[in-house]
Amino acid sequence: MRGLGLALAPAWLLLAAHAVAAETDIRGWENLTWGMTAQQVDTALPQAVPLSPPWDFGPLYAERMVQNVVVGGIAFDLVPELARKDGRLVQILFERRPPIPGPGELQSFVNDLHARLGPPAESCVVESGLVTRLWRFPSAQVALTAVDFSADGSRGRLQRLLLRYTAADRAPPSPCEQDKPGT
């Protein structure tokens, strides 16, 4: 994964100049906005399919998923995640499992993110096989994570691409903090 991170790093860093019309804030995704109830999410995503059983993300859960949502030219599964304590939308997960697109498609995807979001606030490669880029906005945090599951013997092969839009007041700590001295 380190090789993939290092191969993509120059592209991620050089593309900051292309952020001409970058977002200044993010309050959700298309018809989804932070704080929606499950019923409002269902209404906003009529094409969503039910998850049976619902997916459990600890303090979050998901009851529906939309397949093949294209972001930057790559198809993802979109999973709106609700807070268990109040049943309101706090995170939108975009997940891509294998087959993962090749370098050309990934580069186009990165170009699109930088054009829409500007340069990331943080970028890091974590020893556990994660390459993370993090953007912060007043209402949201956006995290892109490329995952290399080395336990299955596929070290260096991208196994999952995750893009998370999270309400700013519910955003988890940055994985990049793990690599800073004193943390």
N, C-alpha and C positions, 0 to 999 in steps of 0.2 A: 504494500500500500504506500509505503514511503516513496517508492519509485513513481507511482501514479501521482501522489501529492506533489512531488518535486517536478514531474513532467507538466502538471497543470498549473503549478505556482506561477511561472512567468506569465502565463496567459491571464490568470486572475489578477495579477498585479498591474500588468500593462493596460488592461481594459478600463481602468479608472478614467482615463481620458475620454472614453466613449460615453460617459454618463452625462449626456446633454440634458435630457428631460427626466431626470430621476425623480422618483416619488419623494414627497416631503413628509407624508404620513400614510399609514395603512390601517384601516379600520375593519379589516376582514378580507374577503375575497369575493369579487363579483357580487352576487346577491346575498352573501353571508356577511353579517356584521357581529362584532363581539357582543355577547350578552343575550343573543337570541335563545329562545326556548327550543326544546326538541321539536315541538309542533311547528314553530317558525322555520326551523332548519328544514324540516320535511317539505314545507310549502315552497321554500326557496330552491329546493333540489328535487323537483318531481321525477327526475331521471334516476335518482338514487335507488340502490337495491338494499333491502334489509340484511343486516348481519345477524346470523343466528348460530350460536348465541352472540349477544353483543360483545364487542372486544373490550377487554379490561386493560386499562393503562394505569392502574393504581388509583390516584386521585381523579383520573379522567376515564371516560368510557365513550364508546362509539356504537351507535345503533344502525348506521347506514353508511354506504360507500357509493361513490360515483367512479366508474371505471373509465379509463382512457381520456382523462382530462389532459389536454396538451398545454404544457408550459415550456416556452422557449424551444418548441419543436420536439419535445420528448413527451410521450404519453405516460401519465402517472395514474395511480388510484388516489382519489381524493377522499379523505376520511375526516369528517367534522367531529371533533372531540369536545364533549361536554364535561363540565365539572360535576363530580359526584355530589358535592355538598349542596349545589343549588340548581343543577340541571341546565346550566346556561353554557353557550358556546364560548370556549376560551382558546381553542387551538384548531388549526386546520393542517392536517398532515397530508403531504403529497408523497407517495411511496412508489418507487420503481424497483422491482425485483428483476433478476435475470430473465431474459437476456438484457444486459446493460448495453446501451448504444456505444458505438466506437468513438475514437478520439475526435473525429470531425463533428459528430453530432453533439458530443459533450462540449466541445469548444463553442459551437453555436449557442448551446444552452447557457454557458457561462457568459457569452457576449450579451445575450438577452437579459440575464439577471443584472449585469453591470449597467446596461442601458436603462433598465427600469428602476434599479435600486441604488445606483451609484457605487462607490467603492465600499467594501465591507469595513466595519468598525474593527473587527478582529478576524484573524486567520491563523489557524494552527494545525499541526499534524500531531496527534496524540499517539503514543506508543501502542495503544490498544487497537490500532488499525482504523482510526477515524481521522478524516480530513474535514475540518470544519471551517466555514466562512459564516460570519455573523454580522447582520445589519441591525441597527437600532433606530427606531422611529418613536415619536411621542406616544402613539397608541399601540405599537406592536414591536415585536422582535422577530426577525426572519433568520432562520438558521438553515444552512445547506450542509449536509453531512454525507460524505461518501464513506461507505463501510466496507472494510476488508475483513472477512471472517477467516483468520488464519488457522483457526482450530480445525477446519475441515481440509487442511492441506493445500488450500488454493492461494496461499500468500501472494500478494501482488496483483490479484484479480479483483476487480470491483464487483462486489456482491449485492450492494443495495445503495440506492441514491434516495436520500430523505430530504425533503424541503418542508420546514415547519414555519407556519405563520402563527404566532402566539400573541395574545393580548399582553401588552406591556406589563400590566400589573400582575400577571400570572406567569410570566416568563421564567424558566428555570435559570440557574446560574450558567454562565458560559463554560463549555468544556475546555476552553482555552485557559481558564483560570488554573486548571490542574497542573499546567506546565510552568507556572510562574513560581519563582523562588519564594519560600515562606508560606505556600498554600498546601 
